[in-house]
Amino acid sequence: MNMKVKRLVSYFVALLMIISIVLTGCGSKSTSTSNNTKKNAPKSTSSSGPQVNKKKVFRFAGVGWWPKPPLYQGNPFANGGIGAPPVFVMPEGLFKFVRVTDELINQLAESYEQKGNETIVHIRKNVKWNDGQPFTSKDVWAYYMLNNGAFILRYLTGIDTPDDYTVVFKWATPAPEDRLKILLIAQDQQAQIPYHIYGKYVDKAAELLKKGQPTNDPNKKGAFGLYYDKNVSDEIAKNWQDFLKENPKLPIMTGPYMVKTVTASDMVMVKNPYYWDKSKQKFDMITAKQTDASGSLAMLKTGQIDWADFTPAKDILDSILAGNKDLVHYQVPDPADPGFVYNIQKPPFNDVNVRKAIVYTLDREKIKDVGNYFGKVGDVSLTGMPLNMVEKWVPQDIRDKMTKYTYDPAKAEELLKAAGWTKGSDGKWRDKNGKLYNFVIGVASGAPFANAAEVAAEQMSKFGLPTKLMSVDPSLYYTNAQKPKNAYDMSVEFIDVSWGFNHPWWPLSAFYWGFPSQAGNFPTVEDEKSPDYGKLKMVLPGPDGKAVDIDQTIKQMFYMSDEEVRRAAGNIVWITNENAFGVDFYQNVTGFWINAKMIKNIPFEDQIQKYNRNMPLPTSEEDIKTICRYHFGVYGLYAGFYEPR
């Protein structure tokens, strides 16, 4: 089955479910990644037991966090999933991958080695599912046989299990370089499909996958690089749907905690008695409340929960801190830049001068102050990757050639006049034919950047380009915004974003093959009879004047050296910026809250009073590693960093 790009309509849950990481393995040398996950964690300050949090409870609250019984069930892939709290502390992979820093931490893997086109992973021998059954290499194999749309499978020819504790990933030729191989493996949480429960669906999927046929057509390649005709694809899809109906009462996974009880409003999780590292189980119980947004905020303010994942507007943040002296807020880097893309095939956005002019009308510092006070504003239009990745991956000589876009209304006027536009006595701009436009910016209701988009609309209107923001329910917005509807003049989302590891392929593929491309109405092959139907059709001059086939360049990136990747990525970033396909508002800064009255061993404890409990974005590499390790997926709880106070 082909993996499809899915839009994220629940931003907080999406952030919590996303993982990322890397370490380089080379040759045939056995490599053990970071096992000591506590090396940058605060040291325990007391051995006498909790003095305040004597019940050793960790408390959450959230909105829409799990399906209400009787709909709740234990299959993580079924409709509604297993809920956010279990996702924090139950699924495990061979490796834990820390987003932003690409740190790799061993979970179910003890070590790995690279031998030519094989990555050999040795898994722990003392791991059990929370029902007491052993976790073996067959469970890893089961994950990929059944979940055969997993992204990594397009780069593999097979997965072998020579014994219960060895998994061999066999790479197709050409293969990604070794650093990327382990990154790709680390994208998955393989301990989610226990073979002893779902074996009949796994075995059927494995038999069906054997029916695949070799193909040289990249558009037809599915799992293991093979082509599956309609009959086989339909059988695979039906088997998957049958699997989704196999619902244990509660989730069965390998993580440190397990679900005990679930009601419409409350979830209780307790220690997994079979967990392979009991030293990480610092809390006896985890409780979660299901509430609305105002209820969750109220519980944070009054100290009824111990952790929350959001960074509100500055005035709200200051109010929360002033109202509860036990709360600490941490800022965390986030490789995600919200903004909008134009519908570039719809007049007047098919004129690059008009697109550029609008960028110059926007005071992005003011947009940032409303949308994300702690964010960072760049001097680009769009780049196809977050601002921090431009600094890392684009060669300096290309960056020096990039047009700088800062707030400059005079420059905007100059560009509009060059395009034949005139400004009327009413202060509004009209095109060369005298047409007055009323632009619409679309955004998903509830999106964390909706207020920023509202400011952008106001600034455009003030400049003389009447613009309104249309807030649309997420269930409709993404369908309306993308092809074939393209209902809005400009569509807002996290545009320059790297949800995965820090390699240019990730954000550039998301930009040119995902939502920005679809909402931007980027040109594609329209002939349904063509084998290239739907393929991106953008061949544009790069910084040296030579034509760059964007689609082909992105596809080749996994097989390039780092220097080749930098040059290729730099060319695409330059093209994206010069053509001004949209506007990058700012790079996001996310964050989280800790109730220090109940939880100890929190990050940077000795600096909290200095910063009045609002910890700034770290600047040193080591501090960035620490805060990212604590944040994503509540890893501070999962890894045993946090302790009851």
C-alpha positions as CSV (number, residue, x, y, z in Angstrom):
1,M,0.0,0.0,0.0
2,N,1.3,3.5,-0.8
3,M,1.7,5.8,2.2
4,K,-0.3,8.9,1.9
5,V,0.5,12.3,3.4
6,K,-2.0,13.0,6.1
7,R,-2.9,16.4,7.5
8,L,-2.6,17.0,11.1
9,V,-5.8,18.4,12.6
10,S,-4.9,18.1,16.2
11,Y,-1.8,20.0,16.7
12,F,-0.9,19.2,20.3
13,V,-1.5,15.4,19.9
14,A,0.4,15.5,16.7
15,L,3.4,17.1,18.3
16,L,3.3,14.6,21.1
17,M,3.2,11.7,18.7
18,I,6.0,12.8,16.5
19,I,9.5,11.4,17.1
20,S,12.9,12.0,15.5
21,I,16.6,11.0,15.8
22,V,20.0,9.9,14.5
23,L,23.4,8.4,15.2
24,T,25.8,7.3,12.5
25,G,26.6,3.6,12.2
26,C,29.4,2.7,9.8
27,G,31.1,-0.4,8.3
28,S,30.5,-3.6,10.2
29,K,31.4,-2.1,13.6
30,S,28.8,-2.8,16.2
31,T,27.3,0.4,17.5
32,S,25.6,1.0,20.8
33,T,23.7,4.3,21.0
34,S,23.1,6.3,24.1
35,N,21.8,3.9,26.7
36,N,22.4,6.3,29.7
37,T,19.5,8.5,29.2
38,K,20.0,10.1,32.6
39,K,23.4,11.6,31.9
40,N,21.9,15.1,31.5
41,A,19.1,14.7,33.9
42,P,19.0,16.4,37.3
43,K,20.2,14.2,40.2
44,S,17.8,13.1,42.8
45,T,18.1,15.3,45.8
46,S,16.5,13.1,48.4
47,S,16.4,9.4,49.3
48,S,13.8,9.7,52.0
49,G,10.8,9.4,49.6
50,P,8.3,12.0,48.5
51,Q,7.4,14.6,51.1
52,V,4.5,16.3,49.2
53,N,3.4,13.9,46.4
54,K,3.2,10.9,48.7
55,K,0.9,8.9,46.5
56,K,3.5,9.2,43.7
57,V,0.9,10.4,41.1
58,F,1.5,12.2,37.8
59,R,-1.5,14.1,36.6
60,F,-2.6,15.2,33.1
61,A,-5.6,16.9,31.5
62,G,-6.5,17.4,27.9
63,V,-9.2,18.0,25.3
64,G,-10.5,15.0,23.3
65,W,-7.7,12.8,24.6
66,W,-9.4,9.4,24.1
67,P,-12.6,7.8,22.8
68,K,-15.2,7.6,25.4
69,P,-16.3,4.0,26.5
70,P,-17.8,1.9,25.1
71,L,-15.8,3.1,22.0
72,Y,-12.5,2.9,23.8
73,Q,-10.4,-0.1,22.8
74,G,-6.7,-1.2,22.8
75,N,-5.8,-1.3,19.1
76,P,-3.6,1.8,18.5
77,F,-4.4,1.8,14.7
78,A,-8.2,1.6,15.1
79,N,-10.4,4.6,14.7
80,G,-9.8,7.0,17.6
81,G,-6.6,5.2,18.6
82,I,-5.8,4.5,22.3
83,G,-5.7,8.2,23.4
84,A,-2.9,10.7,24.1
85,P,-1.9,9.7,27.7
86,P,-1.1,6.1,26.7
87,V,0.8,7.3,23.7
88,F,3.1,9.2,26.1
89,V,4.2,6.2,28.0
90,M,3.3,2.9,26.3
91,P,4.5,2.5,22.7
92,E,8.2,1.8,22.2
93,G,10.5,1.5,19.2
94,L,13.9,0.0,18.6
95,F,15.2,3.5,19.2
96,K,13.8,6.7,20.8
97,F,14.3,9.6,18.6
98,V,14.4,13.1,20.0
99,R,12.9,15.7,17.7
100,V,14.9,18.8,16.9
101,T,18.3,17.4,18.1
102,D,18.2,14.1,16.3
103,E,19.6,12.4,19.4
104,L,19.2,8.6,19.3
105,I,18.5,6.7,22.5
106,N,18.3,2.9,22.6
107,Q,14.9,1.6,23.6
108,L,14.2,-2.0,22.6
109,A,17.5,-2.2,20.7
110,E,20.7,-2.9,22.5
111,S,23.0,-2.2,19.5
112,Y,23.1,-2.2,15.8
113,E,25.7,-2.7,13.0
114,Q,25.9,-1.7,9.4
115,K,27.1,-4.4,6.9
116,G,26.9,-3.3,3.4
117,N,23.2,-3.1,2.5
118,E,22.1,-4.6,5.8
119,T,21.4,-2.9,9.1
120,I,21.5,-5.6,11.8
121,V,19.7,-4.6,15.0
122,H,20.1,-6.6,18.2
123,I,17.2,-6.3,20.6
124,R,17.0,-6.7,24.3
125,K,16.4,-10.2,25.7
126,N,14.4,-9.2,28.8
127,V,11.5,-7.3,27.2
128,K,7.9,-8.4,27.6
129,W,4.5,-7.1,26.5
130,N,2.4,-5.9,29.4
131,D,0.4,-9.1,29.3
132,G,3.5,-11.1,30.2
133,Q,4.3,-12.5,26.7
134,P,7.9,-12.1,25.5
135,F,8.8,-9.4,22.9
136,T,10.9,-10.9,20.1
137,S,12.2,-10.1,16.6
138,K,9.0,-11.6,15.2
139,D,7.0,-8.7,16.7
140,V,9.2,-6.3,14.8
141,W,8.6,-8.3,11.6
142,A,4.9,-8.4,12.4
143,Y,4.8,-4.6,12.7
144,Y,6.1,-4.1,9.2
145,M,4.2,-7.0,7.5
146,L,0.8,-5.7,8.7
147,N,1.7,-2.0,8.7
148,N,3.1,-2.3,5.2
149,G,2.5,1.3,4.3
150,A,5.3,2.3,6.7
151,F,7.5,4.8,4.9
152,I,10.8,2.9,5.4
153,L,9.5,-0.1,3.4
154,R,9.9,1.8,0.1
155,Y,13.7,1.6,0.7
156,L,13.9,-2.1,1.7
157,T,13.9,-5.4,-0.1
158,G,13.1,-7.4,3.0
159,I,13.2,-7.8,6.8
160,D,14.8,-11.0,8.2
161,T,14.7,-12.5,11.7
162,P,17.5,-15.0,12.0
163,D,16.8,-15.5,15.7
164,D,14.5,-14.2,18.4
165,Y,16.7,-11.2,19.2
166,T,18.0,-10.1,15.8
167,V,16.3,-8.1,13.1
168,V,18.0,-7.5,9.7
169,F,16.8,-4.6,7.5
170,K,17.8,-5.4,3.9
171,W,18.2,-2.2,1.8
172,A,17.4,-1.8,-1.8
173,T,20.1,-0.5,-4.2
174,P,20.9,2.3,-4.3
175,A,20.6,2.6,-0.5
176,P,20.5,5.6,1.7
177,E,23.7,6.4,3.4
178,D,24.2,4.7,6.8
179,R,23.2,7.8,8.9
180,L,19.9,7.9,7.1
181,K,19.3,4.2,7.4
182,I,19.2,4.3,11.2
183,L,17.2,7.5,11.1
184,L,14.5,5.8,9.0
185,I,14.4,2.8,11.4
186,A,14.0,5.2,14.3
187,Q,10.9,6.8,12.8
188,D,8.8,3.9,13.8
189,Q,7.5,2.6,17.2
190,Q,7.7,-1.1,16.3
191,A,6.3,-2.5,19.5
192,Q,2.6,-1.9,18.7
193,I,1.5,-5.1,16.9
194,P,2.1,-8.1,19.2
195,Y,2.2,-11.2,17.0
196,H,0.6,-13.4,19.6
197,I,-2.5,-11.3,19.4
198,Y,-2.7,-10.3,15.7
199,G,-0.8,-13.2,14.2
200,K,-3.5,-14.3,11.7
201,Y,-3.6,-10.8,10.1
202,V,0.2,-10.6,10.1
203,D,0.6,-14.0,8.4
204,K,-2.0,-13.1,5.8
205,A,-0.4,-9.8,5.0
206,A,3.0,-11.5,4.7
207,E,1.6,-14.0,2.2
208,L,-0.1,-11.2,0.2
209,L,3.1,-9.2,0.0
210,K,4.8,-12.2,-1.6
211,K,2.6,-11.6,-4.6
212,G,4.3,-8.3,-5.4
213,Q,6.0,-8.0,-8.8
214,P,9.2,-6.2,-9.7
215,T,8.8,-2.9,-11.4
216,N,11.1,-0.1,-12.6
217,D,8.3,2.5,-12.4
218,P,8.9,4.5,-9.2
219,N,5.2,5.6,-9.1
220,K,4.1,1.9,-8.9
221,K,6.5,0.8,-6.2
222,G,4.9,-0.2,-2.9
223,A,6.3,-2.2,0.1
224,F,9.8,-3.7,-0.6
225,G,9.9,-1.9,-4.0
226,L,7.3,-4.2,-5.5
227,Y,4.2,-3.5,-7.6
228,Y,0.9,-4.9,-6.3
229,D,-2.0,-5.1,-8.8
230,K,-5.5,-4.0,-7.9
231,N,-6.6,-7.4,-6.7
232,V,-3.7,-7.9,-4.3
233,S,-3.9,-4.3,-3.1
234,D,-7.6,-4.8,-2.4
235,E,-6.9,-7.9,-0.4
236,I,-4.1,-6.2,1.6
237,A,-6.5,-3.3,2.3
238,K,-9.3,-5.7,3.4
239,N,-6.9,-7.6,5.7
240,W,-5.9,-4.3,7.3
241,Q,-9.6,-3.3,7.8
242,D,-10.2,-6.7,9.4
243,F,-7.2,-6.1,11.7
244,L,-8.7,-2.7,12.7
245,K,-11.8,-4.6,14.0
246,E,-9.7,-6.8,16.3
247,N,-9.9,-4.7,19.4
248,P,-8.4,-5.9,22.8
249,K,-10.1,-4.1,25.7
250,L,-7.0,-2.2,26.7
251,P,-3.7,-1.5,24.9
252,I,-1.0,-4.2,25.0
253,M,2.5,-2.7,24.6
254,T,5.9,-2.8,26.2
255,G,6.3,0.7,27.8
256,P,6.7,1.5,31.6
257,Y,3.0,2.1,32.3
258,M,-0.3,0.5,31.2
259,V,-3.9,1.5,31.2
260,K,-5.9,0.2,34.2
261,T,-9.3,1.9,33.9
262,V,-11.0,4.3,31.4
263,T,-14.2,6.3,31.8
264,A,-15.6,9.2,29.7
265,S,-13.8,11.6,32.0
266,D,-10.9,9.8,33.7
267,M,-8.1,7.4,32.8
268,V,-5.8,5.7,35.3
269,M,-2.5,4.1,34.3
270,V,-0.3,2.0,36.6
271,K,3.1,0.4,36.4
272,N,3.7,-2.3,33.8
273,P,4.8,-5.2,36.1
274,Y,6.9,-6.7,33.3
275,Y,8.8,-3.6,32.3
276,W,12.4,-4.2,31.3
277,D,13.8,-1.2,33.3
278,K,11.9,-0.7,36.5
279,S,14.3,2.0,37.6
280,K,12.4,4.4,35.3
281,Q,9.0,3.8,36.9
282,K,9.2,6.6,39.4
283,F,5.5,7.1,39.8
284,D,3.0,4.5,41.0
285,M,0.1,6.0,39.0
286,I,-0.7,8.3,36.1
287,T,-4.1,10.0,36.0
288,A,-5.6,11.9,33.1
289,K,-8.7,14.0,33.0
290,Q,-10.7,14.6,29.8
291,T,-12.0,18.2,29.8
292,D,-12.5,21.2,27.5
293,A,-9.9,23.8,26.8
294,S,-11.1,26.2,29.6
295,G,-11.2,23.3,32.1
296,S,-7.7,22.2,31.3
297,L,-6.4,25.7,31.7
298,A,-8.3,26.1,35.0
299,M,-6.8,22.9,36.3
300,L,-3.3,24.0,35.4
301,K,-3.8,27.4,37.1
302,T,-5.1,25.8,40.3
303,G,-2.4,23.1,40.5
304,Q,-4.7,20.1,39.8
305,I,-2.4,18.8,37.1
306,D,1.3,18.4,36.9
307,W,2.2,18.9,33.2
308,A,0.7,20.6,30.2
309,D,2.0,21.1,26.7
310,F,1.3,24.6,25.3
311,T,2.8,28.1,25.1
312,P,0.0,30.7,25.1
313,A,0.1,34.4,24.2
314,K,2.4,36.3,26.5
315,D,-0.3,38.1,28.5
316,I,-2.0,34.8,29.3
317,L,1.3,33.1,30.1
318,D,2.2,36.0,32.5
319,S,-1.2,35.7,34.1
320,I,-0.8,31.9,34.7
321,L,2.6,32.4,36.3
322,A,1.4,35.2,38.5
323,G,-1.6,33.2,39.7
324,N,0.3,30.0,40.7
325,K,3.8,30.3,42.1
326,D,4.4,26.5,41.8
327,L,4.2,26.5,38.0
328,V,7.3,26.7,35.7
329,H,7.1,27.2,32.0
330,Y,9.8,26.0,29.6
331,Q,10.4,27.3,26.0
332,V,11.4,24.6,23.5
333,P,12.7,25.0,20.0
334,D,10.3,23.8,17.3
335,P,11.3,23.3,13.6
336,A,7.9,24.4,12.4
337,D,7.1,27.7,10.7
338,P,3.4,28.7,10.2
339,G,2.5,30.8,7.2
340,F,0.5,30.7,4.0
341,V,0.9,29.6,0.4
342,Y,-0.8,31.5,-2.5
343,N,-2.9,29.7,-5.0
344,I,-0.1,30.4,-7.6
345,Q,-2.2,29.4,-10.7
346,K,-5.0,31.8,-9.8
347,P,-4.8,35.5,-10.8
348,P,-3.3,37.7,-9.5
349,F,-1.0,35.2,-7.7
350,N,0.3,33.9,-11.0
351,D,2.3,37.1,-11.1
352,V,5.5,36.8,-9.0
353,N,5.7,40.5,-8.5
354,V,2.3,40.5,-6.8
355,R,3.3,37.6,-4.6
356,K,6.5,39.4,-3.6
357,A,4.7,42.7,-3.0
358,I,2.4,41.1,-0.4
359,V,5.4,39.7,1.5
360,Y,6.7,43.2,1.8
361,T,3.3,44.5,3.1
362,L,3.6,42.3,6.2
363,D,5.1,43.4,9.5
364,R,6.0,39.9,10.6
365,E,7.4,41.1,14.0
366,K,3.9,42.2,14.9
367,I,2.4,39.0,13.5
368,K,4.8,37.0,15.6
369,D,4.0,38.9,18.7
370,V,0.4,37.8,18.4
371,G,0.9,34.3,17.1
372,N,4.0,33.3,19.1
373,Y,5.7,35.9,21.2
374,F,8.9,33.9,21.6
375,G,9.2,32.9,17.9
376,K,11.8,34.0,15.4
377,V,11.1,36.1,12.3
378,G,13.2,35.6,9.2
379,D,14.0,37.7,6.1
380,V,12.7,35.2,3.5
381,S,9.4,34.7,1.8
382,L,9.2,30.9,2.0
383,T,12.1,28.4,1.8
384,G,10.5,24.9,2.1
385,M,12.3,24.3,5.4
386,P,12.3,25.9,8.9
387,L,14.5,28.9,9.4
388,N,17.0,27.1,11.6
389,M,17.5,24.4,8.8
390,V,18.3,27.1,6.3
391,E,21.1,28.3,8.4
392,K,22.5,24.7,8.7
393,W,21.9,23.3,5.3
394,V,22.1,26.1,2.7
395,P,25.7,27.0,1.6
396,Q,26.7,30.6,2.4
397,D,27.2,31.6,-1.2
398,I,23.6,30.7,-2.0
399,R,22.3,32.4,1.1
400,D,24.1,35.6,0.0
401,K,22.2,35.5,-3.3
402,M,18.8,35.2,-1.7
403,T,16.4,38.1,-1.8
404,K,15.8,39.6,1.6
405,Y,12.2,40.3,2.5
406,T,11.6,42.7,5.4
407,Y,8.7,44.9,6.1
408,D,8.8,47.5,3.3
409,P,5.5,49.1,2.1
410,A,7.4,51.3,-0.3
411,K,9.0,48.2,-2.0
412,A,5.5,46.6,-2.1
413,E,4.2,49.7,-4.0
414,E,7.1,49.6,-6.4
415,L,6.4,45.9,-7.3
416,L,2.7,46.4,-7.7
417,K,3.2,49.4,-10.0
418,A,5.7,47.3,-12.0
419,A,2.9,44.8,-12.4
420,G,0.6,47.5,-13.7
421,W,-1.4,48.0,-10.5
422,T,-2.7,51.5,-9.4
423,K,-3.9,52.8,-6.1
424,G,-7.3,54.6,-6.1
425,S,-8.4,57.6,-4.2
426,D,-10.1,55.1,-1.8
427,G,-6.7,53.8,-0.8
428,K,-7.3,50.4,-2.5
429,W,-5.1,48.8,-5.2
430,R,-6.5,47.6,-8.5
431,D,-4.8,45.5,-11.2
432,K,-3.9,46.7,-14.7
433,N,-7.5,46.0,-15.8
434,G,-8.9,48.0,-13.0
435,K,-10.1,45.0,-11.0
436,L,-10.4,45.3,-7.2
437,Y,-9.8,42.1,-5.4
438,N,-11.2,40.9,-2.1
439,F,-8.8,38.2,-0.9
440,V,-9.6,35.3,1.4
441,I,-7.1,33.6,3.7
442,G,-8.3,30.2,4.8
443,V,-7.3,28.7,8.2
444,A,-8.4,25.7,10.2
445,S,-10.4,26.8,13.2
446,G,-8.5,26.3,16.5
447,A,-5.1,26.3,14.8
448,P,-2.4,27.8,17.1
449,F,-1.5,30.4,14.4
450,A,-5.1,31.5,13.5
451,N,-4.6,34.8,15.4
452,A,-1.4,35.4,13.5
453,A,-3.2,34.9,10.2
454,E,-5.8,37.4,11.4
455,V,-3.1,40.1,11.8
456,A,-1.7,39.3,8.4
457,A,-5.2,39.9,6.9
458,E,-5.5,43.2,8.7
459,Q,-2.1,44.4,7.5
460,M,-2.9,43.6,3.9
461,S,-6.2,45.4,4.2
462,K,-4.6,48.4,5.7
463,F,-2.1,48.5,2.9
464,G,-5.0,48.6,0.4
465,L,-5.4,45.0,-0.5
466,P,-8.8,44.1,1.1
467,T,-8.4,40.7,2.8
468,K,-10.5,38.7,5.2
469,L,-9.7,35.6,7.2
470,M,-12.0,32.6,6.9
471,S,-11.8,30.2,9.8
472,V,-13.0,26.7,8.8
473,D,-13.6,23.5,10.7
474,P,-10.6,21.3,10.2
475,S,-12.8,18.5,8.9
476,L,-13.6,20.7,5.9
477,Y,-10.6,23.0,5.7
478,Y,-8.0,20.6,4.4
479,T,-10.3,19.3,1.7
480,N,-11.3,22.8,0.7
481,A,-7.8,24.2,0.7
482,Q,-6.1,21.5,-1.4
483,K,-6.5,20.3,-5.0
484,P,-8.9,20.0,-6.8
485,K,-11.0,22.6,-4.8
486,N,-8.3,25.2,-3.9
487,A,-11.1,27.3,-2.4
488,Y,-8.9,30.0,-0.8
489,D,-6.5,32.7,-2.2
490,M,-4.1,31.9,0.5
491,S,-4.1,28.8,2.8
492,V,-2.5,28.8,6.3
493,E,-0.7,25.9,8.0
494,F,2.7,25.0,9.3
495,I,4.3,25.6,5.9
496,D,8.1,25.4,6.4
497,V,8.2,22.4,8.7
498,S,10.3,19.3,9.6
499,W,8.2,16.9,11.6
500,G,10.9,14.3,11.3
501,F,14.6,14.2,11.3
502,N,16.9,17.1,10.4
503,H,17.7,16.3,6.8
504,P,16.5,18.6,3.9
505,W,14.6,15.7,2.3
506,W,12.1,15.8,5.1
507,P,10.8,19.4,5.0
508,L,11.3,19.8,1.2
509,S,9.3,16.7,0.4
510,A,6.6,17.8,2.8
511,F,6.5,21.2,1.1
512,Y,6.6,20.1,-2.5
513,W,4.6,16.8,-2.2
514,G,2.3,17.7,0.8
515,F,-0.1,20.4,1.9
516,P,1.8,23.5,0.7
517,S,2.0,22.1,-2.8
518,Q,-1.6,21.0,-2.9
519,A,-3.0,24.2,-1.4
520,G,-0.6,26.3,-3.5
521,N,-1.9,24.6,-6.6
522,F,1.6,23.8,-7.8
523,P,1.6,22.5,-11.4
524,T,1.6,18.7,-11.8
525,V,1.2,16.2,-14.7
526,E,-2.5,16.3,-15.5
527,D,-2.7,13.5,-18.1
528,E,-4.4,10.6,-16.3
529,K,-3.0,8.2,-18.9
530,S,0.6,9.2,-18.2
531,P,2.7,7.1,-15.8
532,D,3.7,10.4,-14.3
533,Y,0.1,11.5,-13.6
534,G,0.1,13.7,-10.5
535,K,3.9,14.2,-10.4
536,L,5.1,17.7,-9.6
537,K,6.0,19.5,-12.8
538,M,8.3,22.4,-11.7
539,V,11.6,22.9,-13.5
540,L,12.9,26.3,-12.5
541,P,16.2,28.1,-12.8
542,G,18.4,27.9,-9.7
543,P,20.9,30.5,-8.4
544,D,23.4,29.8,-11.1
545,G,20.7,30.0,-13.9
546,K,20.7,26.2,-14.5
547,A,17.4,24.4,-14.6
548,V,16.5,22.4,-11.5
549,D,13.9,19.6,-11.6
550,I,12.5,20.0,-8.1
551,D,10.8,16.6,-8.0
552,Q,13.7,14.6,-9.2
553,T,16.2,16.5,-7.0
554,I,14.2,15.7,-3.8
555,K,13.8,12.1,-4.8
556,Q,17.6,11.7,-5.1
557,M,18.5,13.4,-1.8
558,F,18.7,10.2,0.3
559,Y,21.4,8.9,-2.0
560,M,23.6,12.0,-1.9
561,S,26.6,12.9,0.2
562,D,26.1,15.7,2.8
563,E,27.9,18.2,0.6
564,E,25.7,17.2,-2.4
565,V,22.6,17.5,-0.3
566,R,23.6,21.0,0.8
567,R,24.1,22.2,-2.7
568,A,20.8,20.5,-4.0
569,A,18.8,21.8,-1.0
570,G,20.3,25.3,-1.4
571,N,19.2,25.4,-5.0
572,I,15.6,24.5,-4.1
573,V,15.5,26.9,-1.1
574,W,16.8,29.7,-3.4
575,I,14.1,28.9,-6.0
576,T,11.4,28.8,-3.3
577,N,12.4,32.1,-1.8
578,E,12.8,33.9,-5.2
579,N,9.5,32.8,-6.5
580,A,7.7,33.8,-3.2
581,F,5.2,31.0,-3.2
582,G,3.9,32.3,0.1
583,V,4.9,33.8,3.4
584,D,6.7,32.3,6.4
585,F,5.3,34.1,9.4
586,Y,7.9,33.0,12.0
587,Q,9.6,29.9,13.4
588,N,7.5,28.6,16.2
589,V,8.6,28.2,19.8
590,T,6.7,25.6,21.7
591,G,6.8,24.8,25.4
592,F,5.4,23.0,28.4
593,W,4.5,23.5,32.0
594,I,5.5,21.6,35.2
595,N,4.0,21.8,38.6
596,A,7.1,22.1,40.7
597,K,5.2,21.6,43.9
598,M,4.5,18.0,43.0
599,I,7.3,17.1,40.6
600,K,11.1,17.3,41.3
601,N,14.2,16.8,39.1
602,I,12.9,19.2,36.6
603,P,15.2,20.9,34.0
604,F,17.5,23.7,35.0
605,E,16.1,23.8,38.6
606,D,18.9,26.1,39.8
607,Q,17.9,28.8,37.3
608,I,14.2,28.9,37.8
609,Q,14.0,31.8,40.2
610,K,16.5,33.8,38.0
611,Y,14.1,33.7,35.1
612,N,10.9,34.1,37.3
613,R,9.7,30.6,36.3
614,N,9.5,31.4,32.6
615,M,12.6,29.6,31.3
616,P,14.0,31.1,28.1
617,L,14.8,29.2,25.0
618,P,18.2,27.5,25.6
619,T,21.1,28.6,23.5
620,S,23.9,26.1,24.2
621,E,23.9,22.7,22.4
622,E,23.8,20.7,25.6
623,D,20.9,22.7,27.1
624,I,18.9,22.4,23.9
625,K,19.5,18.6,24.0
626,T,18.3,18.5,27.6
627,I,15.1,20.5,27.1
628,C,14.2,18.6,23.9
629,R,14.8,15.3,25.7
630,Y,12.4,16.2,28.5
631,H,9.7,17.7,26.2
632,F,8.7,15.6,23.3
633,G,6.3,12.8,24.2
634,V,6.7,13.7,27.9
635,Y,10.0,11.8,27.8
636,G,11.0,13.2,31.2
637,L,8.2,11.0,32.7
638,Y,8.9,8.1,30.4
639,A,12.6,8.0,31.0
640,G,12.3,8.4,34.8
641,F,13.8,11.9,34.9
642,Y,10.9,13.3,36.8
643,E,10.2,12.1,40.4
644,P,7.4,12.8,42.9
645,R,8.4,15.6,45.2
